């Protein structure tokens, strides 16, 4: 499954004005990077892949449509899958993109 171009455009719109973001195809999707660290991605599996503080994973996953991403058969703290329904509104999309951007911005640049 290819990533959702419309979702990628919506994410790009949220990041407009943020000068230090770049885009990179990875994980079968289109990732949006801050300082070389992935913040959020229009996922090739549908919805969004989001990077967040691992310590906040449980709290973030308590929201409907949000769960830990499973990579190589293992649930990964700090990597979240956000269903399309959970980012249907612009306010919801902005909220989740902000979570990813804040965490990626807290990491040392690559």
C-alpha positions as CSV (number, residue, x, y, z in Angstrom):
1,X,0.0,0.0,0.0
2,X,1.4,3.4,-0.9
3,X,1.2,6.3,1.5
4,X,-1.8,8.7,1.3
5,X,-0.7,11.7,-0.8
6,X,-3.6,13.7,0.6
7,X,-2.5,13.0,4.2
8,X,1.1,13.9,3.3
9,X,-0.2,17.3,1.9
10,X,-2.2,17.9,5.1
11,X,0.9,17.2,7.2
12,X,3.0,19.5,5.0
13,X,0.4,22.2,5.5
14,X,0.7,21.9,9.3
15,X,4.5,22.2,9.0
16,X,4.4,25.3,6.7
17,X,6.5,28.0,8.2
18,X,8.7,25.5,10.1
19,X,12.0,26.0,8.4
20,X,13.9,23.0,9.6
21,X,11.7,20.2,8.3
22,X,12.6,17.9,5.5
23,X,10.8,15.1,3.8
24,X,12.2,11.6,3.2
25,X,10.7,8.4,1.9
26,X,11.1,5.7,4.5
27,X,9.3,2.8,6.2
28,X,7.0,2.6,3.1
29,X,5.7,6.1,3.7
30,X,6.7,9.8,3.5
31,X,8.5,10.9,6.7
32,X,8.7,14.5,7.9
33,X,12.0,15.1,9.7
34,X,13.0,17.8,12.2
35,X,16.8,18.2,12.5
36,X,17.2,14.9,10.8
37,X,14.9,13.0,13.3
38,X,11.6,11.6,12.1
39,X,8.7,13.4,13.7
40,X,5.7,12.0,11.8
41,X,5.1,10.0,8.6
42,X,2.2,9.5,6.2
43,X,2.4,5.7,6.6
44,X,2.4,3.2,3.8
45,X,0.1,1.1,6.1
46,X,-2.5,3.8,6.3
47,X,-2.8,6.6,8.8
48,X,0.2,8.2,10.4
49,X,3.3,6.8,12.1
50,X,4.3,9.2,14.9
51,X,7.4,9.4,17.0
52,X,6.8,10.5,20.6
53,X,8.5,10.4,24.0
54,X,8.6,6.7,25.0
55,X,7.7,7.6,28.5
56,X,4.4,9.1,27.2
57,X,3.5,6.0,25.1
58,X,0.9,4.6,27.6
59,X,-0.9,8.0,28.0
60,X,-0.9,8.7,24.3
61,X,-2.2,5.2,23.4
62,X,-5.2,5.8,25.7
63,X,-6.7,8.0,23.0
64,X,-9.0,6.3,20.5
65,X,-7.3,5.3,17.3
66,X,-3.8,5.4,18.7
67,X,-1.7,2.3,19.4
68,X,1.9,1.3,19.7
69,X,3.5,0.6,16.3
70,X,4.7,-3.0,15.9
71,X,8.1,-3.3,14.2
72,X,9.6,-6.7,13.5
73,X,6.9,-8.3,15.7
74,X,7.6,-6.1,18.7
75,X,5.5,-3.2,20.0
76,X,7.8,-0.2,20.2
77,X,7.4,2.5,22.9
78,X,7.7,5.9,21.4
79,X,6.5,4.8,18.0
80,X,2.7,5.2,17.5
81,X,0.2,4.4,14.8
82,X,-2.6,6.9,14.5
83,X,-5.6,5.7,12.5
84,X,-7.1,7.9,9.8
85,X,-10.2,8.5,11.9
86,X,-8.2,9.9,14.7
87,X,-6.7,12.6,12.4
88,X,-9.8,13.3,10.3
89,X,-10.2,16.9,11.6
90,X,-7.5,19.5,11.1
91,X,-7.4,20.2,14.9
92,X,-6.7,16.5,15.6
93,X,-4.1,16.3,12.8
94,X,-2.4,19.4,14.2
95,X,-2.4,18.0,17.7
96,X,-0.7,14.8,16.7
97,X,1.8,16.4,14.4
98,X,2.7,18.7,17.2
99,X,3.4,15.7,19.5
100,X,5.8,14.3,16.9
101,X,7.5,17.7,16.2
102,X,8.0,18.5,19.9
103,X,9.7,15.1,20.5
104,X,11.8,15.2,17.4
105,X,12.8,18.8,18.2
106,X,14.0,17.6,21.7
107,X,16.5,15.2,20.1
108,X,20.1,16.2,19.1
109,X,20.2,17.1,15.4
110,X,21.7,14.5,13.1
